[in-house]
Amino acid sequence: MSARERFFRKVQQNITRIPSGQKTAEAEIQVFRQRMDDLAQQVSQWLAGSGIEVSLSTKHIHDLSTVGFSLDSGICRYDITTVLLQNGERSVSIVPEQLCRGTETGCVTLRINVPGVAQVFYLSMAPESGWFIRSEHQGAKENVIMTEERFFQAIDRLA
């Protein structure tokens, strides 16, 4: 085997090896995208039969928060699911913003648009599954797990 062949083999082996515990931006983005798909499905199920129109679409993100996330990452570009809930003139948008913000991962804005009122909640991915939620006036330390009950409390003005 030539030195060139050994070199190429070594490069390939190192590409496929990710040290345990090291996360890559690409892997975390895949988790974020899947969790958004799951959230969209959950919200659709929670609102089934309510008369609220649920629309899913896709947002293209140029995510600057991924710069420096792992050694091989720069700015990541990806498509991700968004959710719009509509009840007449009232709406709620659930829109992913970026992968990382401080200590939070999978950052999403839940914006309530009601005539005369604009209210914002922030969601972020909980460690194993599910989502954290907090109001716009709270810090990340005040995150609580988003249950069905907390979700409906947050979107109460949509009714």
CNS distance restraints for C-alpha pairs under 8 A (distance, minus, plus):
assign (resid   1 and name CA) (resid   5 and name CA) 6.15 0.50 0.50
assign (resid   1 and name CA) (resid   6 and name CA) 6.67 0.50 0.50
assign (resid   2 and name CA) (resid   6 and name CA) 6.29 0.50 0.50
assign (resid   3 and name CA) (resid   7 and name CA) 6.02 0.50 0.50
assign (resid   4 and name CA) (resid   8 and name CA) 6.19 0.50 0.50
assign (resid   5 and name CA) (resid   9 and name CA) 6.08 0.50 0.50
assign (resid   6 and name CA) (resid  10 and name CA) 6.05 0.50 0.50
assign (resid   7 and name CA) (resid  11 and name CA) 6.20 0.50 0.50
assign (resid   8 and name CA) (resid  12 and name CA) 6.26 0.50 0.50
assign (resid   9 and name CA) (resid  13 and name CA) 6.22 0.50 0.50
assign (resid  10 and name CA) (resid  14 and name CA) 6.18 0.50 0.50
assign (resid  11 and name CA) (resid  15 and name CA) 6.19 0.50 0.50
assign (resid  12 and name CA) (resid  16 and name CA) 6.42 0.50 0.50
assign (resid  13 and name CA) (resid  17 and name CA) 6.32 0.50 0.50
assign (resid  14 and name CA) (resid  18 and name CA) 7.77 0.50 0.50
assign (resid  18 and name CA) (resid  22 and name CA) 6.64 0.50 0.50
assign (resid  22 and name CA) (resid  70 and name CA) 7.92 0.50 0.50
assign (resid  23 and name CA) (resid  27 and name CA) 6.84 0.50 0.50
assign (resid  23 and name CA) (resid  28 and name CA) 7.00 0.50 0.50
assign (resid  23 and name CA) (resid  70 and name CA) 6.83 0.50 0.50
assign (resid  24 and name CA) (resid  28 and name CA) 6.31 0.50 0.50
assign (resid  24 and name CA) (resid  69 and name CA) 6.90 0.50 0.50
assign (resid  24 and name CA) (resid  70 and name CA) 5.30 0.50 0.50
assign (resid  24 and name CA) (resid  72 and name CA) 7.83 0.50 0.50
assign (resid  24 and name CA) (resid  73 and name CA) 7.52 0.50 0.50
assign (resid  25 and name CA) (resid  29 and name CA) 6.00 0.50 0.50
assign (resid  25 and name CA) (resid  66 and name CA) 6.18 0.50 0.50
assign (resid  25 and name CA) (resid  69 and name CA) 5.85 0.50 0.50
assign (resid  25 and name CA) (resid  70 and name CA) 6.16 0.50 0.50
assign (resid  25 and name CA) (resid  73 and name CA) 6.33 0.50 0.50
assign (resid  25 and name CA) (resid  76 and name CA) 7.82 0.50 0.50
assign (resid  26 and name CA) (resid  30 and name CA) 6.28 0.50 0.50
assign (resid  26 and name CA) (resid  73 and name CA) 7.95 0.50 0.50
assign (resid  26 and name CA) (resid  76 and name CA) 7.86 0.50 0.50
assign (resid  27 and name CA) (resid  31 and name CA) 6.44 0.50 0.50
assign (resid  28 and name CA) (resid  32 and name CA) 6.14 0.50 0.50
assign (resid  28 and name CA) (resid  99 and name CA) 7.76 0.50 0.50
assign (resid  29 and name CA) (resid  33 and name CA) 6.04 0.50 0.50
assign (resid  29 and name CA) (resid  99 and name CA) 6.79 0.50 0.50
assign (resid  30 and name CA) (resid  34 and name CA) 6.16 0.50 0.50
assign (resid  31 and name CA) (resid  35 and name CA) 6.03 0.50 0.50
assign (resid  32 and name CA) (resid  36 and name CA) 6.16 0.50 0.50
assign (resid  32 and name CA) (resid  99 and name CA) 7.24 0.50 0.50
assign (resid  32 and name CA) (resid 106 and name CA) 5.62 0.50 0.50
assign (resid  32 and name CA) (resid 125 and name CA) 7.74 0.50 0.50
assign (resid  33 and name CA) (resid  37 and name CA) 6.32 0.50 0.50
assign (resid  33 and name CA) (resid  79 and name CA) 7.91 0.50 0.50
assign (resid  33 and name CA) (resid  80 and name CA) 5.53 0.50 0.50
assign (resid  33 and name CA) (resid  81 and name CA) 7.11 0.50 0.50
assign (resid  34 and name CA) (resid  38 and name CA) 6.21 0.50 0.50
assign (resid  35 and name CA) (resid  39 and name CA) 6.04 0.50 0.50
assign (resid  35 and name CA) (resid 125 and name CA) 7.84 0.50 0.50
assign (resid  35 and name CA) (resid 129 and name CA) 7.98 0.50 0.50
assign (resid  35 and name CA) (resid 130 and name CA) 7.79 0.50 0.50
assign (resid  36 and name CA) (resid  40 and name CA) 6.09 0.50 0.50
assign (resid  36 and name CA) (resid  80 and name CA) 7.21 0.50 0.50
assign (resid  36 and name CA) (resid  81 and name CA) 6.04 0.50 0.50
assign (resid  36 and name CA) (resid  82 and name CA) 7.60 0.50 0.50
assign (resid  36 and name CA) (resid  96 and name CA) 7.94 0.50 0.50
assign (resid  37 and name CA) (resid  41 and name CA) 6.29 0.50 0.50
assign (resid  37 and name CA) (resid  81 and name CA) 6.11 0.50 0.50
assign (resid  38 and name CA) (resid  42 and name CA) 6.13 0.50 0.50
assign (resid  39 and name CA) (resid  43 and name CA) 6.08 0.50 0.50
assign (resid  40 and name CA) (resid  44 and name CA) 6.13 0.50 0.50
assign (resid  40 and name CA) (resid  56 and name CA) 7.31 0.50 0.50
assign (resid  40 and name CA) (resid  81 and name CA) 7.50 0.50 0.50
assign (resid  40 and name CA) (resid  82 and name CA) 7.45 0.50 0.50
assign (resid  40 and name CA) (resid  83 and name CA) 6.29 0.50 0.50
assign (resid  41 and name CA) (resid  45 and name CA) 6.25 0.50 0.50
assign (resid  42 and name CA) (resid  46 and name CA) 6.14 0.50 0.50
assign (resid  43 and name CA) (resid  47 and name CA) 6.18 0.50 0.50
assign (resid  44 and name CA) (resid  48 and name CA) 5.99 0.50 0.50
assign (resid  44 and name CA) (resid  54 and name CA) 6.45 0.50 0.50
assign (resid  46 and name CA) (resid 148 and name CA) 7.55 0.50 0.50
assign (resid  47 and name CA) (resid  51 and name CA) 7.78 0.50 0.50
assign (resid  47 and name CA) (resid  52 and name CA) 6.67 0.50 0.50
assign (resid  47 and name CA) (resid  54 and name CA) 7.90 0.50 0.50
assign (resid  48 and name CA) (resid  52 and name CA) 7.95 0.50 0.50
assign (resid  51 and name CA) (resid  87 and name CA) 7.67 0.50 0.50
assign (resid  52 and name CA) (resid  85 and name CA) 6.43 0.50 0.50
assign (resid  52 and name CA) (resid  86 and name CA) 5.79 0.50 0.50
assign (resid  52 and name CA) (resid  87 and name CA) 5.37 0.50 0.50
assign (resid  53 and name CA) (resid  84 and name CA) 7.97 0.50 0.50
assign (resid  53 and name CA) (resid  85 and name CA) 5.61 0.50 0.50
assign (resid  53 and name CA) (resid  86 and name CA) 5.01 0.50 0.50
assign (resid  53 and name CA) (resid  87 and name CA) 6.53 0.50 0.50
assign (resid  54 and name CA) (resid  83 and name CA) 7.00 0.50 0.50
assign (resid  54 and name CA) (resid  84 and name CA) 5.84 0.50 0.50
assign (resid  54 and name CA) (resid  85 and name CA) 4.75 0.50 0.50
assign (resid  54 and name CA) (resid  86 and name CA) 6.58 0.50 0.50
assign (resid  55 and name CA) (resid  83 and name CA) 5.79 0.50 0.50
assign (resid  55 and name CA) (resid  84 and name CA) 5.08 0.50 0.50
assign (resid  55 and name CA) (resid  85 and name CA) 6.44 0.50 0.50
assign (resid  56 and name CA) (resid  81 and name CA) 6.69 0.50 0.50
assign (resid  56 and name CA) (resid  82 and name CA) 5.70 0.50 0.50
assign (resid  56 and name CA) (resid  83 and name CA) 4.74 0.50 0.50
assign (resid  56 and name CA) (resid  84 and name CA) 6.43 0.50 0.50
assign (resid  57 and name CA) (resid  81 and name CA) 5.69 0.50 0.50
assign (resid  57 and name CA) (resid  82 and name CA) 5.25 0.50 0.50
assign (resid  57 and name CA) (resid  83 and name CA) 6.52 0.50 0.50
assign (resid  58 and name CA) (resid  79 and name CA) 6.19 0.50 0.50
assign (resid  58 and name CA) (resid  80 and name CA) 5.38 0.50 0.50
assign (resid  58 and name CA) (resid  81 and name CA) 4.57 0.50 0.50
assign (resid  58 and name CA) (resid  82 and name CA) 5.64 0.50 0.50
assign (resid  59 and name CA) (resid  79 and name CA) 5.50 0.50 0.50
assign (resid  59 and name CA) (resid  80 and name CA) 5.42 0.50 0.50
assign (resid  59 and name CA) (resid  81 and name CA) 6.31 0.50 0.50
assign (resid  59 and name CA) (resid  82 and name CA) 6.51 0.50 0.50
assign (resid  60 and name CA) (resid  77 and name CA) 7.11 0.50 0.50
assign (resid  60 and name CA) (resid  78 and name CA) 5.71 0.50 0.50
assign (resid  60 and name CA) (resid  79 and name CA) 4.43 0.50 0.50
assign (resid  60 and name CA) (resid  80 and name CA) 6.56 0.50 0.50
assign (resid  61 and name CA) (resid  76 and name CA) 7.92 0.50 0.50
assign (resid  61 and name CA) (resid  77 and name CA) 5.51 0.50 0.50
assign (resid  61 and name CA) (resid  78 and name CA) 5.44 0.50 0.50
assign (resid  61 and name CA) (resid  79 and name CA) 6.19 0.50 0.50
assign (resid  61 and name CA) (resid  80 and name CA) 7.57 0.50 0.50
assign (resid  61 and name CA) (resid  97 and name CA) 7.54 0.50 0.50
assign (resid  61 and name CA) (resid  98 and name CA) 7.57 0.50 0.50
assign (resid  62 and name CA) (resid  75 and name CA) 6.71 0.50 0.50
assign (resid  62 and name CA) (resid  76 and name CA) 5.97 0.50 0.50
assign (resid  62 and name CA) (resid  77 and name CA) 4.59 0.50 0.50
assign (resid  62 and name CA) (resid  78 and name CA) 6.93 0.50 0.50
assign (resid  63 and name CA) (resid  75 and name CA) 5.80 0.50 0.50
assign (resid  63 and name CA) (resid  76 and name CA) 5.33 0.50 0.50
assign (resid  63 and name CA) (resid  77 and name CA) 6.10 0.50 0.50
assign (resid  63 and name CA) (resid  78 and name CA) 8.00 0.50 0.50
assign (resid  63 and name CA) (resid  98 and name CA) 5.71 0.50 0.50
assign (resid  63 and name CA) (resid  99 and name CA) 7.11 0.50 0.50
assign (resid  64 and name CA) (resid  74 and name CA) 7.94 0.50 0.50
assign (resid  64 and name CA) (resid  75 and name CA) 5.29 0.50 0.50
assign (resid  64 and name CA) (resid  76 and name CA) 7.10 0.50 0.50
assign (resid  64 and name CA) (resid  98 and name CA) 7.72 0.50 0.50
assign (resid  65 and name CA) (resid  69 and name CA) 7.71 0.50 0.50
assign (resid  65 and name CA) (resid  75 and name CA) 7.60 0.50 0.50
assign (resid  65 and name CA) (resid  98 and name CA) 6.35 0.50 0.50
assign (resid  65 and name CA) (resid  99 and name CA) 6.28 0.50 0.50
assign (resid  65 and name CA) (resid 100 and name CA) 5.50 0.50 0.50
assign (resid  65 and name CA) (resid 101 and name CA) 7.11 0.50 0.50
assign (resid  66 and name CA) (resid  70 and name CA) 7.97 0.50 0.50
assign (resid  66 and name CA) (resid  73 and name CA) 6.82 0.50 0.50
assign (resid  66 and name CA) (resid  74 and name CA) 6.45 0.50 0.50
assign (resid  66 and name CA) (resid  75 and name CA) 5.87 0.50 0.50
assign (resid  66 and name CA) (resid  76 and name CA) 6.34 0.50 0.50
assign (resid  66 and name CA) (resid  99 and name CA) 6.75 0.50 0.50
assign (resid  66 and name CA) (resid 100 and name CA) 6.98 0.50 0.50
assign (resid  67 and name CA) (resid  73 and name CA) 6.00 0.50 0.50
assign (resid  67 and name CA) (resid  74 and name CA) 4.55 0.50 0.50
assign (resid  67 and name CA) (resid  75 and name CA) 5.35 0.50 0.50
assign (resid  67 and name CA) (resid  76 and name CA) 7.77 0.50 0.50
assign (resid  68 and name CA) (resid  72 and name CA) 7.91 0.50 0.50
assign (resid  68 and name CA) (resid  73 and name CA) 6.11 0.50 0.50
assign (resid  68 and name CA) (resid  74 and name CA) 6.50 0.50 0.50
assign (resid  69 and name CA) (resid  73 and name CA) 6.38 0.50 0.50
assign (resid  80 and name CA) (resid  96 and name CA) 7.35 0.50 0.50
assign (resid  81 and name CA) (resid  95 and name CA) 7.84 0.50 0.50
assign (resid  81 and name CA) (resid  96 and name CA) 7.73 0.50 0.50
assign (resid  82 and name CA) (resid  93 and name CA) 7.61 0.50 0.50
assign (resid  82 and name CA) (resid  94 and name CA) 5.84 0.50 0.50
assign (resid  82 and name CA) (resid  95 and name CA) 5.06 0.50 0.50
assign (resid  82 and name CA) (resid  96 and name CA) 6.75 0.50 0.50
assign (resid  83 and name CA) (resid  93 and name CA) 5.81 0.50 0.50
assign (resid  83 and name CA) (resid  94 and name CA) 5.00 0.50 0.50
assign (resid  83 and name CA) (resid  95 and name CA) 6.65 0.50 0.50
assign (resid  84 and name CA) (resid  91 and name CA) 7.00 0.50 0.50
assign (resid  84 and name CA) (resid  92 and name CA) 5.80 0.50 0.50
assign (resid  84 and name CA) (resid  93 and name CA) 4.53 0.50 0.50
assign (resid  84 and name CA) (resid  94 and name CA) 6.33 0.50 0.50
assign (resid  85 and name CA) (resid  91 and name CA) 5.38 0.50 0.50
assign (resid  85 and name CA) (resid  92 and name CA) 4.97 0.50 0.50
assign (resid  85 and name CA) (resid  93 and name CA) 6.30 0.50 0.50
assign (resid  86 and name CA) (resid  90 and name CA) 5.99 0.50 0.50
assign (resid  86 and name CA) (resid  91 and name CA) 4.47 0.50 0.50
assign (resid  86 and name CA) (resid  92 and name CA) 6.64 0.50 0.50
assign (resid  86 and name CA) (resid 158 and name CA) 7.83 0.50 0.50
assign (resid  87 and name CA) (resid  91 and name CA) 6.05 0.50 0.50
assign (resid  87 and name CA) (resid 158 and name CA) 6.54 0.50 0.50
assign (resid  87 and name CA) (resid 159 and name CA) 7.20 0.50 0.50
assign (resid  89 and name CA) (resid 114 and name CA) 6.96 0.50 0.50
assign (resid  89 and name CA) (resid 115 and name CA) 7.26 0.50 0.50
assign (resid  90 and name CA) (resid 112 and name CA) 7.80 0.50 0.50
assign (resid  90 and name CA) (resid 113 and name CA) 5.85 0.50 0.50
assign (resid  90 and name CA) (resid 114 and name CA) 4.73 0.50 0.50
assign (resid  90 and name CA) (resid 115 and name CA) 7.00 0.50 0.50
assign (resid  90 and name CA) (resid 157 and name CA) 7.99 0.50 0.50
assign (resid  90 and name CA) (resid 158 and name CA) 5.67 0.50 0.50
assign (resid  91 and name CA) (resid 112 and name CA) 6.03 0.50 0.50
assign (resid  91 and name CA) (resid 113 and name CA) 5.18 0.50 0.50
assign (resid  91 and name CA) (resid 114 and name CA) 6.51 0.50 0.50
assign (resid  91 and name CA) (resid 158 and name CA) 6.24 0.50 0.50
assign (resid  92 and name CA) (resid 110 and name CA) 6.78 0.50 0.50
assign (resid  92 and name CA) (resid 111 and name CA) 5.50 0.50 0.50
assign (resid  92 and name CA) (resid 112 and name CA) 4.47 0.50 0.50
assign (resid  92 and name CA) (resid 113 and name CA) 6.01 0.50 0.50
assign (resid  92 and name CA) (resid 155 and name CA) 7.25 0.50 0.50
assign (resid  92 and name CA) (resid 158 and name CA) 7.04 0.50 0.50
assign (resid  93 and name CA) (resid 109 and name CA) 7.70 0.50 0.50
assign (resid  93 and name CA) (resid 110 and name CA) 5.61 0.50 0.50
assign (resid  93 and name CA) (resid 111 and name CA) 5.22 0.50 0.50
assign (resid  93 and name CA) (resid 112 and name CA) 6.66 0.50 0.50
assign (resid  94 and name CA) (resid 108 and name CA) 6.75 0.50 0.50
assign (resid  94 and name CA) (resid 109 and name CA) 5.74 0.50 0.50
assign (resid  94 and name CA) (resid 110 and name CA) 4.46 0.50 0.50
assign (resid  94 and name CA) (resid 111 and name CA) 6.56 0.50 0.50
assign (resid  95 and name CA) (resid 108 and name CA) 5.49 0.50 0.50
assign (resid  95 and name CA) (resid 109 and name CA) 5.31 0.50 0.50
assign (resid  95 and name CA) (resid 110 and name CA) 6.50 0.50 0.50
assign (resid  96 and name CA) (resid 106 and name CA) 7.41 0.50 0.50
assign (resid  96 and name CA) (resid 107 and name CA) 5.99 0.50 0.50
assign (resid  96 and name CA) (resid 108 and name CA) 4.07 0.50 0.50
assign (resid  96 and name CA) (resid 109 and name CA) 6.24 0.50 0.50
assign (resid  97 and name CA) (resid 107 and name CA) 5.71 0.50 0.50
assign (resid  97 and name CA) (resid 108 and name CA) 5.40 0.50 0.50
assign (resid  97 and name CA) (resid 109 and name CA) 6.84 0.50 0.50
assign (resid  98 and name CA) (resid 106 and name CA) 6.40 0.50 0.50
assign (resid  98 and name CA) (resid 107 and name CA) 5.41 0.50 0.50
assign (resid  98 and name CA) (resid 108 and name CA) 7.32 0.50 0.50
assign (resid  99 and name CA) (resid 105 and name CA) 5.45 0.50 0.50
assign (resid  99 and name CA) (resid 106 and name CA) 4.56 0.50 0.50
assign (resid  99 and name CA) (resid 107 and name CA) 5.84 0.50 0.50
assign (resid 100 and name CA) (resid 104 and name CA) 5.79 0.50 0.50
assign (resid 100 and name CA) (resid 105 and name CA) 4.63 0.50 0.50
assign (resid 100 and name CA) (resid 106 and name CA) 6.17 0.50 0.50
assign (resid 100 and name CA) (resid 107 and name CA) 6.47 0.50 0.50
assign (resid 101 and name CA) (resid 105 and name CA) 6.52 0.50 0.50
assign (resid 101 and name CA) (resid 107 and name CA) 6.83 0.50 0.50
assign (resid 103 and name CA) (resid 140 and name CA) 7.68 0.50 0.50
assign (resid 104 and name CA) (resid 124 and name CA) 6.09 0.50 0.50
assign (resid 104 and name CA) (resid 125 and name CA) 7.40 0.50 0.50
assign (resid 104 and name CA) (resid 140 and name CA) 7.28 0.50 0.50
assign (resid 105 and name CA) (resid 124 and name CA) 5.82 0.50 0.50
assign (resid 105 and name CA) (resid 125 and name CA) 5.79 0.50 0.50
assign (resid 106 and name CA) (resid 123 and name CA) 7.79 0.50 0.50
assign (resid 106 and name CA) (resid 124 and name CA) 5.04 0.50 0.50
assign (resid 106 and name CA) (resid 125 and name CA) 5.22 0.50 0.50
assign (resid 107 and name CA) (resid 122 and name CA) 7.19 0.50 0.50
assign (resid 107 and name CA) (resid 123 and name CA) 5.93 0.50 0.50
assign (resid 107 and name CA) (resid 124 and name CA) 4.73 0.50 0.50
assign (resid 107 and name CA) (resid 125 and name CA) 7.25 0.50 0.50
assign (resid 108 and name CA) (resid 122 and name CA) 5.87 0.50 0.50
assign (resid 108 and name CA) (resid 123 and name CA) 4.95 0.50 0.50
assign (resid 108 and name CA) (resid 124 and name CA) 6.12 0.50 0.50
assign (resid 109 and name CA) (resid 120 and name CA) 6.92 0.50 0.50
assign (resid 109 and name CA) (resid 121 and name CA) 6.07 0.50 0.50
assign (resid 109 and name CA) (resid 122 and name CA) 4.88 0.50 0.50
assign (resid 109 and name CA) (resid 123 and name CA) 6.21 0.50 0.50
assign (resid 110 and name CA) (resid 120 and name CA) 5.75 0.50 0.50
assign (resid 110 and name CA) (resid 121 and name CA) 5.04 0.50 0.50
assign (resid 110 and name CA) (resid 122 and name CA) 6.00 0.50 0.50
assign (resid 110 and name CA) (resid 123 and name CA) 7.12 0.50 0.50
assign (resid 111 and name CA) (resid 118 and name CA) 7.16 0.50 0.50
assign (resid 111 and name CA) (resid 119 and name CA) 5.89 0.50 0.50
assign (resid 111 and name CA) (resid 120 and name CA) 4.56 0.50 0.50
assign (resid 111 and name CA) (resid 121 and name CA) 6.42 0.50 0.50
assign (resid 112 and name CA) (resid 117 and name CA) 7.81 0.50 0.50
assign (resid 112 and name CA) (resid 118 and name CA) 5.65 0.50 0.50
assign (resid 112 and name CA) (resid 119 and name CA) 5.05 0.50 0.50
assign (resid 112 and name CA) (resid 120 and name CA) 6.18 0.50 0.50
assign (resid 112 and name CA) (resid 155 and name CA) 6.96 0.50 0.50
assign (resid 112 and name CA) (resid 157 and name CA) 7.55 0.50 0.50
assign (resid 112 and name CA) (resid 158 and name CA) 7.38 0.50 0.50
assign (resid 113 and name CA) (resid 117 and name CA) 6.37 0.50 0.50
assign (resid 113 and name CA) (resid 118 and name CA) 5.04 0.50 0.50
assign (resid 113 and name CA) (resid 119 and name CA) 6.90 0.50 0.50
assign (resid 114 and name CA) (resid 118 and name CA) 6.28 0.50 0.50
assign (resid 114 and name CA) (resid 157 and name CA) 7.06 0.50 0.50
assign (resid 114 and name CA) (resid 158 and name CA) 7.13 0.50 0.50
assign (resid 119 and name CA) (resid 136 and name CA) 7.90 0.50 0.50
assign (resid 120 and name CA) (resid 135 and name CA) 6.35 0.50 0.50
assign (resid 120 and name CA) (resid 136 and name CA) 5.48 0.50 0.50
assign (resid 121 and name CA) (resid 133 and name CA) 6.75 0.50 0.50
assign (resid 121 and name CA) (resid 134 and name CA) 5.61 0.50 0.50
assign (resid 121 and name CA) (resid 135 and name CA) 4.33 0.50 0.50
assign (resid 121 and name CA) (resid 136 and name CA) 5.19 0.50 0.50
assign (resid 121 and name CA) (resid 154 and name CA) 7.66 0.50 0.50
assign (resid 122 and name CA) (resid 133 and name CA) 5.66 0.50 0.50
assign (resid 122 and name CA) (resid 134 and name CA) 5.42 0.50 0.50
assign (resid 122 and name CA) (resid 135 and name CA) 6.16 0.50 0.50
assign (resid 122 and name CA) (resid 136 and name CA) 6.37 0.50 0.50
assign (resid 123 and name CA) (resid 131 and name CA) 6.31 0.50 0.50
assign (resid 123 and name CA) (resid 132 and name CA) 5.39 0.50 0.50
assign (resid 123 and name CA) (resid 133 and name CA) 4.55 0.50 0.50
assign (resid 123 and name CA) (resid 134 and name CA) 6.70 0.50 0.50
assign (resid 124 and name CA) (resid 131 and name CA) 5.60 0.50 0.50
assign (resid 124 and name CA) (resid 132 and name CA) 5.20 0.50 0.50
assign (resid 124 and name CA) (resid 133 and name CA) 6.73 0.50 0.50
assign (resid 125 and name CA) (resid 129 and name CA) 7.17 0.50 0.50
assign (resid 125 and name CA) (resid 130 and name CA) 6.32 0.50 0.50
assign (resid 125 and name CA) (resid 131 and name CA) 4.57 0.50 0.50
assign (resid 125 and name CA) (resid 132 and name CA) 6.04 0.50 0.50
assign (resid 126 and name CA) (resid 130 and name CA) 5.45 0.50 0.50
assign (resid 126 and name CA) (resid 131 and name CA) 4.77 0.50 0.50
assign (resid 126 and name CA) (resid 132 and name CA) 5.60 0.50 0.50
assign (resid 126 and name CA) (resid 145 and name CA) 7.34 0.50 0.50
assign (resid 130 and name CA) (resid 145 and name CA) 7.32 0.50 0.50
assign (resid 130 and name CA) (resid 146 and name CA) 7.20 0.50 0.50
assign (resid 131 and name CA) (resid 145 and name CA) 5.86 0.50 0.50
assign (resid 131 and name CA) (resid 146 and name CA) 5.50 0.50 0.50
assign (resid 132 and name CA) (resid 143 and name CA) 5.52 0.50 0.50
assign (resid 132 and name CA) (resid 144 and name CA) 5.18 0.50 0.50
assign (resid 132 and name CA) (resid 145 and name CA) 4.42 0.50 0.50
assign (resid 132 and name CA) (resid 146 and name CA) 5.25 0.50 0.50
assign (resid 133 and name CA) (resid 143 and name CA) 5.45 0.50 0.50
assign (resid 133 and name CA) (resid 144 and name CA) 5.55 0.50 0.50
assign (resid 133 and name CA) (resid 145 and name CA) 6.22 0.50 0.50
assign (resid 133 and name CA) (resid 146 and name CA) 5.46 0.50 0.50
assign (resid 134 and name CA) (resid 138 and name CA) 6.17 0.50 0.50
assign (resid 134 and name CA) (resid 139 and name CA) 7.61 0.50 0.50
assign (resid 134 and name CA) (resid 140 and name CA) 7.45 0.50 0.50
assign (resid 134 and name CA) (resid 142 and name CA) 6.61 0.50 0.50
assign (resid 134 and name CA) (resid 143 and name CA) 5.12 0.50 0.50
assign (resid 134 and name CA) (resid 144 and name CA) 6.65 0.50 0.50
assign (resid 138 and name CA) (resid 142 and name CA) 6.10 0.50 0.50
assign (resid 138 and name CA) (resid 143 and name CA) 7.95 0.50 0.50
assign (resid 139 and name CA) (resid 143 and name CA) 7.37 0.50 0.50
assign (resid 146 and name CA) (resid 150 and name CA) 5.67 0.50 0.50
assign (resid 146 and name CA) (resid 151 and name CA) 6.21 0.50 0.50
assign (resid 147 and name CA) (resid 151 and name CA) 6.13 0.50 0.50
assign (resid 148 and name CA) (resid 152 and name CA) 6.31 0.50 0.50
assign (resid 149 and name CA) (resid 153 and name CA) 6.26 0.50 0.50
assign (resid 150 and name CA) (resid 154 and name CA) 6.13 0.50 0.50
assign (resid 151 and name CA) (resid 155 and name CA) 6.38 0.50 0.50
assign (resid 152 and name CA) (resid 156 and name CA) 5.77 0.50 0.50
assign (resid 155 and name CA) (resid 159 and name CA) 7.80 0.50 0.50
